[in-house]
Amino acid sequence: MVFTAEQARHRAGRTRRIRFNAFAMNCVAHQSPGLWRHPEDQSSRYTDLRYWTELAKLLERGRFDGLFLADVLGTYDVYGGNHDAALRQGAQVPVSDPLLLASAMAAVTEHLGFGITAGTAFEHPYPFARRLSTLDHLTNGRIGWNVVTGYLPSAARNMGEDDQLQHDDRYDHADEYLEVLYKLWETSWEDDAVVRDRTTGVYTDPAKVHPIEHEGKHFTVPGIHISEPSPQRTPVIFQAGASPRGVRFAAENAEAIFVGAPTKAILKDTVARIRNELTKVGRDPYSARIYTLLTIITDRTPELAQAKLEDYRSYASSEGALVFTSGWMGIDLSGYRADEPIGNVESNAIQSAVASFRQADEKGGEWTVGDIAEWAGIGGLGPIVVGSGAEVADELQEWVSETDVDGFNLAYAVTPGTFEDIVEHVIPELTKRGAYQDDYDEGTLRNKLFGRGDRLPLEHRGRSFDRIRTAG
């Protein structure tokens, strides 16, 4: 068996290395509604390209694996039955396209990866394949794609549909979407198709470029990929589904999986379920990096860190938090009293959010609307870790040790301040302990994450279509 570098560290009994992604969005405040009002927050500069290039350079200085950019194509209009509260609070609206940021940030960095969110519901895979190939070329192989199937009804309505497909149906549609992309990226062009022969005048050998001839339930794509193979061919596949159907989809496709859990006990079960599902589909249980959502508030001393948290809480918006959670859970929380329990709800949005809140009270109690508003006011649905750099490092190592998670998808309270604090106080402490990379590996994002080269591994679903074409 071939072991990854991280697995070799485990077998040798060495300290487990913690991985960081920064979690942001091309909008105001992202996961911390109301914090855009804080005097130190610069998220309202999201339309300024220099804001993004400065952030990218900061994260690379901190040796983050990447910047993970979320996205939505609709408004959070479940709360109150309209989008007024979302607009009032700046709750992920206004929002701009994340894909257009990557090439500029890549131009000022050498190693930082970029995980770009894009949905499978409303764009045909053929032009999307070219867009991702272009970004993989321009970033020299540092692009990842966060596959989302969509959950906001407003997005579906604005694309001419009555609502999103039912939860599991969205994944069935996404399965074929990925099949088309894998065929385009992995099978259409042979490695040596581009010859650039100045003597014969042949740029590309036509015999080595193949139509994919895809005919499916949702898509018909007969022709070739119109982009030459990029450094990774297929970008690193990110995915964040945590429902049973979402976990199966992630196990078949994802190389980086984002989860969220309010407690270590819930996270441990989630990670174990994902690793087990990876094994079921014939992949190594550690063939995907698992990152959990978390927010760090830190400073030179515990007292300063706690004071900083209280300061941030004074700006947090309860209404904004309920706007987000209403959209995530598919429940209009405006109709509930603050002391009213959520109860058992069937949701066509993010089923895992409902399930997590039901399990979060370790004493067996059920969360109320007020509890959710307070919890989600800073950093969304993930927990908050507060303390000095050493205290935060202790806590992060406990999370990794107890849950088997690989790292953390770090939300911010204020930006770039939250990330600046992590780079200044937490990363040096983790590095000193041997629990954080002291330098980047060379190569593409995929190689930096796994140390096994630039291409999808042979056992991955995406390579199966390449093997079928070759055999044919």
C-alpha positions, 0 to 999 in steps of 0.5 A: 500500500502507498501511504500519503505523507500524512499517513506516514506521520501517523504510523511513525507516531509523529504529531498530526499536522493541522490544516487551515482553509480561510472561509470567505465570500465575495460579499459583506460579512459572510458568516457574521451578520452585523459585523460589517459595522465594526470599525475594523472590518473591511468586508465592505471592500469586497468590490476592490480587487486590492482587498482580495490580493492583500488577503491572498498574500496574508493567507499565503504568509500564514501557509493556509492550504487555500481560500475557500470562497462560498457563493449563492445565486439567490437571496435568503428570502425564507425569513419573513417570506421575502428578502427585506431582512437579508438586504437590510442586514447585508446577509450575503447580498449584495454578492459578486461572482467568486470565479473572477477573483482567482486569477488576480489572487494567483498573480500575487501568490505562488502556493495558495489554493483557491476553492471556488463555489459554483452550482450544478443546477443552472449552468450547462457543464460544457462552458463551465468545463472551459472556465475551470480549465482556464483558471487551472491554467492561469493559477498553475494548477491551484484551483479547486471547485466546491460542488454545490447542488443549490438550496435557495428557492429564490435562485430556482425561481429566478432561473425559471423554476418553481423551486429547487429539485428535491434534496436527493434529486439534486444529487442525482442531477449533479452525478451526471453533471460530474460525469460530463465534466470528468469526460471532458477534463480527463478523456477528451485530450490525450497528454501529448495531443498538443505538439506545437510542431513549427516544422510541420505546422501542426499545433494539435494532433487531431488523432489524440483529441476525442469526442466524449459522445455523452448522452444522458438523462439531463445532458447531451454533449457529443463533442470535444473539450475545447481547452487543452489539458490544464496542470491538474486536468480536473480541479481539486473537488471540494464538497460540503454535503452532510446528509446521507445522500450528500455524504455518498456524493462526497465519497465518490467525488470529493478530495476536500470535504467541508463539514460543520458540527457544534460539538466534538461528539457530533463531529467525530460521528460525522468524520467517521461516517465520511471515512467509512463511506470513502471505504465503501466506494473503494477509496482510502478513508484518508483520500479526502481531507476533511475540514470543519467550520470553526471561528478563532478569536485570539490575542496575546492573552486570554483576557484580551481575546475574551474582550475581543469576543465581547466586543464582536458580539456587541455588533452581531445581528440576531436578525441577520443570524436568523436570516441565514439559518432560515435559509440554511434550514428551509424554515421561516424562523420569523414565526417563532418566539425566541424561547420556542424550540425548533422541533422536528422539521423536514427541510428541503434545504440543508438537512444536516443543519436541522439534525445538528441543532437537535443533537447539540445540547449534550444534556438532551435539551432542544435548541430554541430560536434564541439559542440559534440566533446567538450561536450563529451571530459570529461564524455561522453554524460552527463553534468559536474557540477563544484564547491566547495562541497557546490556548487555541492551539491546545483546543485545535489539537484536541479537536483533531485528536478526538474527532479525526478531522484533518483541519479547519475551515476558518470563518471570520468575525472581522476581515482581515483582522481575524486572519491576521490574529491567527497568523500572528498568534496561533500559527507560530504556536502550532508550527513550534509544536510540529503541528502545522506545515512550516513550508508549502510543498511544491506543485499543484494544489492536489499535490500540496494536499496529498503529495501524490502528484497533480492528477486525480488518483487512479481509484477516483471515479473521475479516472474511470471514464479515462480507463473506459475510453482507453480500453475502448 
